[in-house]
């Protein structure tokens, strides 16, 4: 009733099936300039591509500006804390 089922492996362990080699071509392939795949953009797809690129530039720019702003705010905060602590230490050394 509660016996585990062991899966049956159709191939012996360690055997890897290899694909058969491709059949040789009878005629040699001739590559020319006209046989290359070309991408043709319609005006609509070019506009969509330009809009997508512009959106990516705006998003990356906004992220970089926000990171720069965060670093600047952190630097100003550390500078203010440093001045305040320096004044407090100076007051404690004077004995006030």
Buried (B, 14 or more C-beta within 10 A) or exposed (E): EEEEEEEEEEEEEEEEEEEEEEEEEEEEEEEEEEEEEEEEEEEEEEEEEEEEEEEEEEEEEEEEEEEEEEEEEEEEEEEEEEEEEEEEEEEEEEEE
